[in-house]
Amino acid sequence: QLLKFSSDTGARAVQRIVADPSCSRGIRDGAIGGVPFDLVIIGAGVSGMAAALEARKTGLIFEIIESAEPFSTLVNFPKGKPIYTYPSDMRPSGDLQFSSRSVIKEGLVEEMRDLTLARGISPRIARVERVERRNNALETVLAGGERILSHSVIVAIGRSGEYRKLGVPGESLDKVYNRLHDPADFADHDVVVVGGGDSALETAIAIEQS
């Protein structure tokens, strides 16, 4: 159910930037103060891609940066995972919408790619180290030292990242995984699932049903 809210907040963040009187779109007539971008979007998940669609629609000059791959969180969900786009009566702001076929992971990922990548939204694959204030602009610093100046920055990285470790012997072995890609890979195997949260329970159920 967070998907619709992510899409909505991404689009609305850009709308607020555009509505701000201090927002400058002077790049279309030549860079103002040496700042080449109106906006840098960090993260190419649902929220970041919704922001990118809205930025393009409103005429902003922007860069979208992703450290892994577009929609990485969705892509790494288990194969065949049901995904429900509730509330069913909610229509997110912006152009990143969800159709009724968005019920299984693979269909949802395909739909999201059709709405963004296939329409020319092309994230740059790079890792952002930090964002700093530089005079009247913001400077996004990439791994390797490259710096990108912009008037605004949207941080749309969600909550995914490095997985937690137990700090016990054996957790670096090849047979130890930090996420479930395809439950069928573990059919007829003895499996230990560590954890008792939603992800652990979903993993256990998916493997049991495979």
C-alpha positions as a printed NumPy array, in Angstrom:
array([[  0.   ,   0.   ,   0.   ],
       [  3.005,   2.283,   0.278],
       [  3.477,   2.327,  -3.491],
       [  0.685,   4.791,  -4.203],
       [  1.821,   7.058,  -1.393],
       [  5.401,   6.914,  -2.702],
       [  4.276,   7.901,  -6.193],
       [  2.073,  10.653,  -4.793],
       [  4.763,  12.192,  -2.587],
       [  7.363,  12.114,  -5.372],
       [  5.133,  14.042,  -7.75 ],
       [  3.952,  16.462,  -5.053],
       [  7.532,  17.234,  -3.994],
       [  8.259,  18.5  ,  -7.506],
       [  4.996,  20.453,  -7.59 ],
       [  6.008,  22.227,  -4.373],
       [  9.433,  23.055,  -5.795],
       [  7.884,  24.512,  -8.94 ],
       [  5.364,  26.52 ,  -6.906],
       [  8.102,  28.077,  -4.766],
       [  8.825,  31.623,  -5.998],
       [ 12.533,  31.011,  -5.455],
       [ 12.502,  28.121,  -7.931],
       [ 14.608,  29.008, -10.945],
       [ 14.204,  27.367, -14.323],
       [ 16.684,  29.711, -15.945],
       [ 18.714,  26.927, -17.497],
       [ 16.303,  26.943, -20.429],
       [ 17.524,  30.455, -21.21 ],
       [ 21.092,  29.908, -20.059],
       [ 22.445,  28.767, -16.693],
       [ 21.906,  31.156, -13.786],
       [ 24.834,  31.567, -11.438],
       [ 26.628,  28.597, -12.942],
       [ 24.031,  26.127, -11.67 ],
       [ 23.356,  23.663, -14.51 ],
       [ 20.388,  21.776, -13.031],
       [ 17.102,  22.824, -11.518],
       [ 16.786,  19.543,  -9.658],
       [ 18.724,  16.43 ,  -8.688],
       [ 16.654,  13.382,  -7.68 ],
       [ 18.487,  10.788,  -5.59 ],
       [ 16.903,   7.375,  -5.991],
       [ 15.046,   5.786,  -8.919],
       [ 12.396,   3.867,  -7.058],
       [  8.687,   4.596,  -7.29 ],
       [  8.948,   7.974,  -5.55 ],
       [ 12.04 ,   9.123,  -7.455],
       [ 10.667,   8.077, -10.845],
       [  7.339,   9.777, -10.109],
       [  9.322,  12.916,  -9.306],
       [ 11.28 ,  12.572, -12.557],
       [  8.095,  12.296, -14.621],
       [  6.698,  15.38 , -12.926],
       [  9.975,  17.297, -13.354],
       [  9.985,  16.591, -17.078],
       [  6.327,  17.572, -17.403],
       [  6.895,  20.887, -15.634],
       [  9.978,  21.717, -17.695],
       [ 12.667,  21.349, -15.048],
       [ 16.196,  20.44 , -16.07 ],
       [ 17.029,  17.525, -13.823],
       [ 19.276,  14.553, -13.169],
       [ 18.062,  11.344, -11.501],
       [ 20.71 ,   9.21 ,  -9.823],
       [ 20.38 ,   5.578,  -8.72 ],
       [ 23.05 ,   3.463,  -7.018],
       [ 21.748,   0.045,  -8.101],
       [ 19.016,  -0.213, -10.761],
       [ 15.631,   1.452, -11.356],
       [ 12.925,   0.114,  -9.024],
       [ 15.567,  -1.94 ,  -7.224],
       [ 13.361,  -2.694,  -4.208],
       [ 10.551,  -4.045,  -6.397],
       [ 12.95 ,  -5.979,  -8.624],
       [ 14.396,  -7.74 ,  -5.576],
       [ 11.046,  -8.861,  -4.21 ],
       [ 10.611, -12.665,  -4.375],
       [  9.473, -14.092,  -7.704],
       [  5.685, -14.118,  -7.996],
       [  5.148, -12.015,  -4.868],
       [  1.618, -10.55 ,  -4.682],
       [  1.705,  -6.748,  -4.397],
       [ -1.435,  -4.828,  -3.566],
       [ -1.758,  -1.202,  -4.635],
       [ -4.147,   0.02 ,  -1.945],
       [ -6.09 ,   2.204,  -1.255],
       [ -7.982,   1.12 ,  -4.363],
       [ -9.838,   4.439,  -4.633],
       [ -6.688,   6.581,  -4.367],
       [ -5.221,   8.164,  -7.479],
       [ -1.685,   9.448,  -6.86 ],
       [ -0.751,  12.885,  -8.073],
       [  1.354,  12.863, -11.227],
       [  1.72 ,  10.419, -14.099],
       [  3.037,   7.299, -12.342],
       [ -0.199,   5.378, -11.913],
       [ -1.044,   1.754, -11.154],
       [ -3.438,  -0.353, -13.193],
       [ -5.495,  -3.306, -12.048],
       [ -2.838,  -5.742, -13.321],
       [ -0.442,  -4.581, -10.631],
       [ -0.932,  -7.631,  -8.41 ],
       [  2.181,  -9.746,  -9.036],
       [  5.751,  -8.466,  -8.792],
       [  6.724,  -9.168, -12.405],
       [  3.678,  -7.392, -13.847],
       [  4.187,  -4.393, -11.599],
       [  7.877,  -4.034, -12.503],
       [  7.019,  -4.26 , -16.199],
       [  4.335,  -1.627, -15.82 ],
       [  6.623,   0.759, -13.927],
       [  9.335,   0.379, -16.57 ],
       [  6.827,   1.018, -19.364],
       [  5.732,   4.248, -17.691],
       [  9.245,   5.568, -17.101],
       [ 12.251,   3.929, -18.791],
       [ 10.361,   3.271, -22.019],
       [  9.328,   6.927, -22.072],
       [ 12.819,   8.321, -21.807],
       [ 13.374,   8.659, -18.063],
       [ 16.961,   7.432, -17.847],
       [ 18.553,   7.31 , -14.371],
       [ 22.274,   7.718, -14.053],
       [ 23.843,   4.779, -12.201],
       [ 26.108,   6.228,  -9.529],
       [ 26.366,   6.354,  -5.755],
       [ 25.72 ,   9.619,  -3.942],
       [ 28.023,  10.263,  -0.991],
       [ 26.502,  13.459,   0.352],
       [ 24.718,  16.717,  -0.415],
       [ 26.287,  20.015,   0.591],
       [ 25.23 ,  23.657,   0.535],
       [ 27.269,  25.775,  -1.841],
       [ 26.33 ,  29.451,  -1.767],
       [ 22.763,  29.588,  -3.105],
       [ 22.841,  26.105,  -4.596],
       [ 23.119,  22.487,  -3.508],
       [ 26.031,  20.276,  -4.456],
       [ 25.474,  16.535,  -4.818],
       [ 28.773,  14.691,  -4.344],
       [ 29.146,  11.323,  -6.068],
       [ 31.478,   8.477,  -5.199],
       [ 34.71 ,   9.303,  -6.985],
       [ 34.402,  13.   ,  -6.256],
       [ 32.215,  14.299,  -9.09 ],
       [ 29.973,  17.163,  -7.991],
       [ 26.619,  18.198,  -9.459],
       [ 25.18 ,  21.648,  -8.766],
       [ 21.436,  22.181,  -8.634],
       [ 18.886,  24.561,  -7.171],
       [ 16.973,  21.748,  -5.447],
       [ 17.508,  18.122,  -4.391],
       [ 14.931,  15.423,  -3.683],
       [ 16.166,  12.483,  -1.612],
       [ 13.982,   9.52 ,  -2.599],
       [ 16.029,   6.581,  -1.353],
       [ 13.349,   4.845,   0.704],
       [ 14.476,   2.553,   3.484],
       [ 16.389,  -0.1  ,   1.591],
       [ 20.133,  -0.425,   1.869],
       [ 22.772,  -2.653,   3.43 ],
       [ 21.272,  -5.714,   5.063],
       [ 21.74 ,  -6.371,   8.762],
       [ 24.295,  -8.941,   9.876],
       [ 24.273, -11.239,  12.897],
       [ 28.003, -11.141,  13.508],
       [ 28.245, -14.916,  13.848],
       [ 30.569, -17.469,  12.22 ],
       [ 29.322, -18.846,   8.918],
       [ 27.102, -15.982,   7.794],
       [ 29.449, -15.24 ,   4.88 ],
       [ 29.085, -18.736,   3.411],
       [ 27.697, -19.124,  -0.109],
       [ 24.572, -20.857,   1.19 ],
       [ 23.562, -17.879,   3.349],
       [ 21.304, -15.306,   1.643],
       [ 19.996, -11.938,   2.752],
       [ 16.936, -11.891,   0.489],
       [ 14.642, -14.335,  -1.264],
       [ 14.589, -14.103,  -5.063],
       [ 12.816, -17.294,  -6.128],
       [ 11.198, -19.607,  -3.546],
       [ 11.495, -22.507,  -6.022],
       [ 15.276, -22.428,  -5.547],
       [ 14.74 , -23.851,  -2.05 ],
       [ 12.055, -26.457,  -2.804],
       [ 12.743, -29.729,  -0.95 ],
       [ 15.594, -28.122,   0.989],
       [ 15.934, -27.695,   4.743],
       [ 15.9  , -23.926,   5.316],
       [ 16.375, -21.792,   8.417],
       [ 14.791, -18.328,   8.257],
       [ 16.311, -15.911,  10.77 ],
       [ 13.934, -13.228,  12.003],
       [ 10.304, -12.871,  12.996],
       [  9.142,  -9.8  ,  11.112],
       [  6.99 ,  -9.44 ,   8.003],
       [  9.798, -10.255,   5.573],
       [ 10.807, -13.37 ,   7.483],
       [  7.235, -14.642,   7.666],
       [  6.652, -13.943,   3.962],
       [  9.865, -15.817,   3.173],
       [  8.883, -18.831,   5.246],
       [  5.396, -18.993,   3.72 ],
       [  6.722, -18.63 ,   0.16 ],
       [  9.275, -21.398,   0.624],
       [  6.7  , -23.678,   2.266],
       [  4.342, -23.176,  -0.673],
       [  7.003, -23.694,  -3.37 ]])
